[in-house]
Amino acid sequence: MKRKGEGLLALDPRTQMGLVITTTLVAFVPKPFWLEAATVVWLALLQALCGHPWMAVGYLAGFAAVIWLLDYAFAFEAAAFLGMFAFCFTLWRRTFAAVMAASLLARENSVHRIVAAMRRLSVPEAVLVPFATGLRYLPTFRQEASHIRDAMRLRDVPLSEKAEAFVVPLMMSATTTADELSRAAVCRGIENPAPRADTERLHMGIADWAVLTVGLAVCLYTLFGGAR
């Protein structure tokens, strides 16, 4: 199975995981604006080179909007009513780079490819199996939620009963789906202790090491020098 993007740059999923980790480590560490903006632009450039230019444009526009709201719009009395949302926008700004890295990882790789990369990193099966199962369940969860919403519209459920009418069927469906996934995993030999063969051809190239080096340098500078 190959990566989903068709850009000029083909990053290994382990590289993208490294970006997620480094950006998450410094998400809530105080940093100068120029470093924050440079990190966002650099990640947007990586997204564009990996074949997702519209994703890059969207994130750049979103970052500019958040900065404008926090630094300018909230300073005017006309936008004082937006002050209650300041915490949400601040949290979004702090995690913006990590979300960008995670979005690239999710867009570029299938679940199978991510699992193969984690297995190459010697992640224990006790951690890998629940993680992979959760990722594979997400599409089913969205589909079930969509079906429940459609059924609620057809039956014209009152507003006071919508929460219960949505949550109860969703939880029952989740229980059934979890049981089916566990049975499927047992049938596929999840309890077999022997190493599993994999068809993924993962390779760390020069570009991967260069990206990881830049990401690590930004992380170390933010932790030990960026806040000064």
C-alpha positions, 0 to 999 in steps of 0.5 A: 500500500502506498501513501495517499499524496502525490506531491514532490515529497514522500515522507515516511510515516515515522517522520510525520509521527516525529513531527507530531511528537515534537510539535506537541511537546512545545505546544504550551511552551511560551515562544516568540511570535516569529518562531510560532509563525515560522513553524506554521509556515514550514509545516504548510510548506511540507503539506504543499510539497507532499501534495496537499496545497489546499490543506496548506492554504486552509491552515495558513488562512486559519492561523492568520484568522486566529492571530487577528482575532486574538491580537486585534479583534478582541481589543475593540469594544465592538468585539467585546462579546467575543471575549468568552471565546478567547480561551478557545481561540488561545487553545487552538493557537497553542495546538495549531502546529500539532494539529497541522502535523497530525492532519498531514499524518492522517491524510498521507497514510492509511491505518495499515501504514501507520500500524506498520510504522509503529511496529517498526518502532517496536511499539508493544502489541498491547498498545498497538492493537487497541490503537489500531482498532480505535483508528479503524472504528472511527469511520464506522462511528461517523457512519453510525452517527450519520445514520442516527441523525437521518433517522431522527430527522425522519421521525421528527424527534423533539429538541428536548429528546434529541440528546437521548435519541442520539446517544443511546442508539450510538452507545448500543451500536458502539457496543455491538461494533466493539464485539464484532471487531474483537471477534474479527481480531481473534479470527485473524490471529491477534493472539498469535505471539509469532511476528507478523509479516508486512508488505509495507516498504517503509524507508527513511530517506535524506528528506526524512532525516532533514525534516526530523532534524529541523523539527527537533531543532525547533523543539529544542530551541523552543524548550531551552532558548525560545522563551528567553 
